[in-house]
């Protein structure tokens, strides 16, 4: 079993979905689901009805409630969370383990809402009673209507007043993002993903220092559940919890949570980290205090050397072989495949298998 874990990248099953059965009723119906179409699946593959909402695909997750499954070389399927807790240093690396414990520190989702989500706010890192959940978005749909922050300067008292008189939504900053845009949603930023906004979301996930405050669910506080005219769910809106999270981010972290949004402050510009002049590139899409997310464009091959931390990979397009230093193929990956590359491998080579370049997302928590 030990050889299964550490001699090859760990293949993640594509079966971790959030649907209406989990309370995610705002997703697109299965028969029209972008998520299922992307994966070449139908409602029958999930054992659900055509009109069942499919809201999210959790691509790589070690969440205690909804962990990903790992497909081992011998055909066995095991929980990613269980593997990480049994062999944390071999998979994640010693430095990662010392900082985060047996946790990835991140989660990747594909989100596909038919209806607008609630207006939310996540705690800043270090909140005394809630785990943090800063996140970044890569827009997948051609256009994505979003709410990000406020369209004028407010205060805590003003926010409470406009919540009570029912005019809060008119004070939110409307932003129409385009396909490929990269948005950073830090702790303390009021935001909402609105209907028709399909996007990839990487978020910080609770680790050893945060888990005592609760799981991912507790990291989301809903300020407003009447987004775009929908009927609010009973008990969903939490103005007091929202004010607590905003006040903490403002006073403890000195964040301008009530100020008019500055768009450049939430848009991430890409940085080219590597190019060999032959079509192989490494592009930094996001770098926050919590996560580093790169995009690899592989036309022939790219070497990833001397890494001391396990990391996650997702094939956005194309197909590749992941090889060791001798050129031996460790695993072959196609579009929509995800793996966790153990720190124990240390050096790998990614070889493109087609005539067009393959696009790969690579990410890890910041050491």
C-alpha positions as CSV (number, residue, x, y, z in Angstrom):
1,X,0.0,0.0,0.0
2,X,2.8,2.3,0.8
3,X,4.2,1.9,-2.8
4,X,0.7,2.7,-4.1
5,X,0.7,6.0,-2.3
6,X,4.2,7.4,-3.0
7,X,5.6,6.1,-6.2
8,X,3.0,7.7,-8.5
9,X,0.7,10.7,-8.5
10,X,-2.6,10.0,-6.6
11,X,-5.5,9.9,-9.1
12,X,-8.6,11.7,-7.8
13,X,-12.1,10.4,-8.7
14,X,-14.4,12.7,-10.7
15,X,-17.4,12.0,-8.5
16,X,-17.6,14.6,-5.8
17,X,-20.7,16.7,-6.7
18,X,-23.0,19.0,-4.7
19,X,-26.6,18.7,-5.9
20,X,-30.1,19.6,-4.7
21,X,-30.0,16.5,-2.4
22,X,-27.2,18.3,-0.4
23,X,-29.3,21.5,-0.2
24,X,-27.6,23.1,-3.2
25,X,-30.8,24.0,-4.9
26,X,-29.5,26.9,-6.9
27,X,-27.5,24.8,-9.4
28,X,-28.4,24.3,-13.1
29,X,-30.7,21.3,-13.8
30,X,-28.7,18.1,-14.6
31,X,-30.1,18.0,-18.1
32,X,-28.5,21.4,-18.9
33,X,-25.6,21.2,-16.5
34,X,-22.3,22.6,-17.7
35,X,-20.5,20.5,-15.1
36,X,-21.9,17.2,-16.4
37,X,-21.4,18.2,-20.0
38,X,-17.8,19.1,-19.3
39,X,-17.3,15.6,-17.8
40,X,-19.3,13.8,-20.5
41,X,-21.9,12.6,-17.9
42,X,-25.6,12.6,-17.7
43,X,-28.0,12.6,-14.8
44,X,-28.2,8.8,-15.1
45,X,-24.5,8.5,-14.3
46,X,-25.2,10.3,-11.0
47,X,-28.4,8.4,-10.3
48,X,-30.5,11.6,-10.2
49,X,-33.5,13.0,-12.2
50,X,-33.0,15.4,-15.2
51,X,-34.4,18.3,-13.2
52,X,-32.1,17.7,-10.2
53,X,-29.8,20.8,-9.6
54,X,-26.1,20.2,-10.0
55,X,-24.4,23.2,-8.4
56,X,-20.8,22.3,-7.8
57,X,-18.1,19.8,-8.6
58,X,-15.5,19.6,-5.9
59,X,-12.4,18.6,-8.0
60,X,-9.9,18.1,-5.2
61,X,-11.2,18.2,-1.6
62,X,-10.1,17.0,1.8
63,X,-13.1,18.5,3.5
64,X,-14.2,16.3,6.4
65,X,-17.8,16.1,5.1
66,X,-17.2,15.8,1.4
67,X,-13.7,14.4,0.8
68,X,-12.5,13.3,-2.6
69,X,-11.8,9.7,-3.3
70,X,-8.4,8.4,-4.5
71,X,-8.1,5.6,-7.1
72,X,-5.1,3.4,-6.2
73,X,-3.1,1.3,-8.7
74,X,-4.6,-1.9,-7.3
75,X,-8.1,-0.7,-8.1
76,X,-9.0,0.2,-4.5
77,X,-10.7,3.5,-3.8
78,X,-9.9,5.3,-0.5
79,X,-10.7,8.7,1.1
80,X,-8.2,11.4,0.4
81,X,-8.7,12.7,3.9
82,X,-7.8,9.3,5.4
83,X,-4.6,9.0,3.3
84,X,-3.4,12.5,4.2
85,X,-3.8,11.7,7.9
86,X,-2.1,8.4,7.6
87,X,0.9,9.5,5.5
88,X,1.1,13.3,5.8
89,X,4.8,13.9,5.4
90,X,5.3,11.5,2.5
91,X,2.4,13.1,0.5
92,X,2.5,16.7,1.6
93,X,6.1,17.2,2.6
94,X,7.6,17.9,6.0
95,X,7.5,21.7,5.8
96,X,3.8,21.6,4.6
97,X,3.0,19.3,7.5
98,X,4.7,21.5,10.1
99,X,2.7,24.5,8.9
100,X,-0.7,23.0,8.0
101,X,-0.8,19.5,9.5
102,X,-2.3,16.7,7.5
103,X,-4.4,19.1,5.4
104,X,-4.1,20.3,1.8
105,X,-5.0,23.9,2.8
106,X,-7.0,24.3,-0.4
107,X,-10.0,23.1,-2.4
108,X,-10.9,23.5,-6.1
109,X,-14.5,23.6,-7.2
110,X,-16.3,24.2,-10.5
111,X,-19.4,26.3,-9.6
112,X,-22.4,26.5,-12.0
113,X,-25.4,28.5,-10.6
114,X,-28.7,28.8,-12.3
115,X,-29.8,31.3,-9.6
116,X,-27.8,33.8,-7.7
117,X,-26.2,32.8,-4.4
118,X,-26.6,34.7,-1.2
119,X,-24.4,37.8,-0.6
120,X,-21.7,36.4,1.6
121,X,-18.6,37.3,3.5
122,X,-15.8,35.1,4.7
123,X,-13.6,35.7,7.8
124,X,-10.1,37.0,7.6
125,X,-7.4,34.6,8.7
126,X,-7.1,34.6,12.5
127,X,-10.8,35.2,13.3
128,X,-11.2,34.0,16.9
129,X,-14.2,31.7,16.3
130,X,-14.5,31.0,12.5
131,X,-12.1,29.4,10.0
132,X,-11.0,31.6,7.1
133,X,-12.0,31.0,3.5
134,X,-10.3,33.5,1.2
135,X,-10.9,32.4,-2.4
136,X,-9.9,33.2,-6.0
137,X,-12.1,32.8,-9.1
138,X,-11.2,32.0,-12.7
139,X,-14.2,32.9,-14.9
140,X,-15.3,30.1,-17.2
141,X,-18.6,31.5,-18.7
142,X,-18.4,34.1,-21.4
143,X,-19.9,36.7,-19.0
144,X,-20.2,36.4,-15.2
145,X,-22.4,38.9,-13.3
146,X,-20.9,39.4,-9.8
147,X,-21.4,41.5,-6.7
148,X,-18.0,42.6,-5.2
149,X,-17.9,45.0,-2.3
150,X,-19.9,48.2,-2.2
151,X,-20.5,51.0,-4.7
152,X,-20.0,53.7,-2.2
153,X,-18.4,54.2,1.2
154,X,-20.4,52.7,4.1
155,X,-20.0,52.0,7.8
156,X,-21.1,49.2,10.1
157,X,-24.1,51.2,11.2
158,X,-25.1,52.2,7.7
159,X,-24.8,48.6,6.6
160,X,-27.1,47.5,9.4
161,X,-29.6,50.2,8.5
162,X,-29.8,49.3,4.8
163,X,-30.2,45.7,5.7
164,X,-33.1,46.5,8.0
165,X,-34.9,48.7,5.4
166,X,-34.3,46.2,2.6
167,X,-32.2,48.3,0.3
168,X,-28.8,46.6,0.8
169,X,-28.6,45.2,-2.7
170,X,-28.6,48.6,-4.3
171,X,-25.4,49.4,-2.4
172,X,-23.5,46.5,-3.9
173,X,-20.9,47.0,-6.6
174,X,-22.0,45.2,-9.8
175,X,-19.1,43.8,-11.8
176,X,-19.5,42.0,-15.1
177,X,-16.5,39.7,-15.4
178,X,-15.5,38.1,-18.7
179,X,-14.2,34.6,-19.5
180,X,-10.6,34.2,-18.3
181,X,-10.7,37.0,-15.8
182,X,-9.2,36.3,-12.4
183,X,-10.8,37.6,-9.3
184,X,-9.4,37.6,-5.7
185,X,-12.0,37.4,-2.9
186,X,-10.2,38.1,0.3
187,X,-11.5,37.7,3.8
188,X,-13.9,40.6,4.6
189,X,-14.9,41.2,1.0
190,X,-18.7,41.1,0.6
191,X,-19.5,39.2,-2.6
192,X,-22.0,37.1,-4.5
193,X,-21.8,34.8,-7.4
194,X,-25.0,35.5,-9.5
195,X,-27.0,33.3,-11.8
196,X,-25.2,32.4,-15.1
197,X,-21.7,32.9,-13.6
198,X,-19.8,29.6,-14.2
199,X,-16.4,29.8,-12.6
200,X,-13.5,27.8,-11.1
201,X,-13.0,28.6,-7.4
202,X,-9.9,27.8,-5.4
203,X,-10.3,28.6,-1.8
204,X,-8.3,28.2,1.3
205,X,-9.6,25.2,3.4
206,X,-9.3,24.8,7.1
207,X,-6.0,23.3,8.4
208,X,-4.7,22.1,11.8
209,X,-4.8,25.7,13.1
210,X,-8.2,26.5,11.8
211,X,-10.1,23.2,12.2
212,X,-10.8,23.9,15.9
213,X,-13.0,26.8,14.7
214,X,-15.2,24.5,12.4
215,X,-15.3,23.3,8.9
216,X,-15.8,25.1,5.6
217,X,-19.5,25.6,6.2
218,X,-18.8,27.8,9.2
219,X,-16.4,29.9,7.1
220,X,-19.3,31.4,5.1
221,X,-21.6,34.0,6.6
222,X,-24.7,35.1,4.6
223,X,-25.4,38.7,4.8
224,X,-28.3,38.8,2.2
225,X,-30.3,36.0,0.8
226,X,-32.7,38.0,-1.4
227,X,-30.2,38.3,-4.2
228,X,-31.8,39.3,-7.6
229,X,-35.3,39.1,-6.1
230,X,-35.3,35.5,-4.8
231,X,-37.2,34.6,-1.6
232,X,-34.8,34.4,1.4
233,X,-34.5,31.1,3.1
234,X,-35.6,31.0,6.7
235,X,-32.7,31.7,9.1
236,X,-30.2,32.1,6.2
237,X,-29.4,35.8,6.6
238,X,-27.1,36.6,9.5
239,X,-26.6,40.3,9.9
240,X,-25.0,40.0,13.3
241,X,-22.5,37.4,12.1
242,X,-21.7,39.4,9.0
243,X,-21.1,42.5,11.1
244,X,-18.8,40.5,13.4
245,X,-16.7,39.2,10.5
246,X,-16.5,42.6,8.8
247,X,-15.6,44.3,12.1
248,X,-12.9,41.8,12.8
249,X,-11.4,42.2,9.3
250,X,-11.6,46.0,9.7
251,X,-10.2,46.4,13.2
252,X,-7.8,43.5,13.5
253,X,-6.6,43.3,9.9
254,X,-7.0,46.9,8.9
255,X,-9.0,46.0,5.8
256,X,-11.1,48.6,4.1
257,X,-14.2,46.4,4.1
258,X,-16.8,49.2,4.1
259,X,-15.1,51.4,1.4
260,X,-16.1,51.8,-2.3
261,X,-14.6,48.9,-4.2
262,X,-11.4,49.5,-6.1
263,X,-11.6,47.1,-9.0
264,X,-7.8,46.7,-9.5
265,X,-7.6,45.5,-5.9
266,X,-9.6,42.4,-6.7
267,X,-8.3,41.5,-10.2
268,X,-5.3,39.3,-10.5
269,X,-2.9,39.9,-13.4
270,X,-1.0,36.9,-14.8
271,X,2.8,36.7,-14.6
272,X,4.9,34.5,-17.0
273,X,7.3,32.6,-14.8
274,X,8.9,30.4,-17.5
275,X,9.0,30.1,-21.3
276,X,11.5,28.0,-23.3
277,X,10.6,29.7,-26.6
278,X,9.1,26.5,-28.0
279,X,5.6,26.8,-26.7
280,X,6.1,25.5,-23.1
281,X,5.2,28.1,-20.5
282,X,4.4,28.4,-16.8
283,X,2.1,31.3,-16.0
284,X,1.3,32.4,-12.4
285,X,-2.5,33.0,-12.3
286,X,-2.8,33.8,-8.6
287,X,-0.4,34.3,-5.7
288,X,-2.0,35.2,-2.4
289,X,-0.9,34.9,1.2
290,X,-2.5,31.5,1.2
291,X,-2.3,29.9,-2.3
292,X,-0.1,29.8,-5.4
293,X,-1.9,28.7,-8.6
294,X,-0.1,28.3,-11.9
295,X,-1.1,27.4,-15.4
296,X,1.2,25.1,-17.4
297,X,1.0,25.3,-21.2
298,X,2.7,22.1,-22.4
299,X,3.5,21.7,-26.1
300,X,6.3,19.2,-25.7
301,X,7.5,18.9,-22.1
302,X,8.0,20.8,-18.9
303,X,10.2,19.6,-15.9
304,X,9.1,20.3,-12.4
305,X,12.2,19.8,-10.3
306,X,13.3,19.8,-6.6
307,X,9.8,20.3,-5.2
308,X,9.6,19.5,-1.5
309,X,5.9,20.0,-1.1
310,X,3.0,17.9,-2.5
311,X,0.8,19.7,-5.0
312,X,-2.3,19.3,-7.0
313,X,-2.7,19.1,-10.8
314,X,-5.8,19.4,-13.0
315,X,-5.8,18.9,-16.8
316,X,-8.0,21.6,-18.2
317,X,-7.4,20.6,-21.8
318,X,-5.3,18.1,-23.8
319,X,-3.6,15.0,-22.5
320,X,-0.2,14.3,-20.9
321,X,2.1,11.7,-19.5
322,X,3.6,12.4,-16.0
323,X,7.1,10.8,-15.9
324,X,9.9,10.3,-13.4
325,X,13.5,11.5,-14.0
326,X,14.3,8.4,-16.0
327,X,11.4,9.0,-18.4
328,X,9.3,6.2,-17.0
329,X,5.6,7.0,-17.3
330,X,4.0,7.2,-13.9
331,X,0.5,8.1,-15.0
332,X,-1.3,9.2,-18.1
333,X,-3.8,12.0,-17.8
334,X,-6.5,13.3,-20.0
335,X,-8.8,16.3,-19.9
336,X,-10.6,16.7,-16.6
337,X,-8.2,14.4,-14.7
338,X,-6.9,15.5,-11.3
339,X,-4.0,14.2,-9.3
340,X,-2.2,14.9,-6.1
341,X,1.6,14.7,-6.7
342,X,3.4,13.4,-3.6
343,X,6.3,15.4,-2.2
344,X,8.3,12.2,-2.1
345,X,8.6,12.2,-6.0
346,X,10.7,15.4,-5.9
347,X,11.2,15.6,-9.7
348,X,8.7,14.9,-12.5
349,X,8.4,15.6,-16.2
350,X,5.1,16.4,-17.9
351,X,5.0,15.4,-21.6
352,X,2.3,16.5,-24.0
353,X,0.6,13.7,-26.0
354,X,-1.2,15.6,-28.7
355,X,-0.3,18.1,-31.5
356,X,-2.0,21.0,-29.6
357,X,-0.7,22.2,-26.3
358,X,-2.2,20.9,-23.1
359,X,-3.3,23.3,-20.4
360,X,-2.8,22.2,-16.7
361,X,-3.6,23.9,-13.4
362,X,-1.0,23.4,-10.6
363,X,-1.6,24.7,-7.1
364,X,-0.5,24.4,-3.5
365,X,-0.8,26.2,-0.2
366,X,2.0,28.8,0.5
367,X,4.8,27.5,2.7
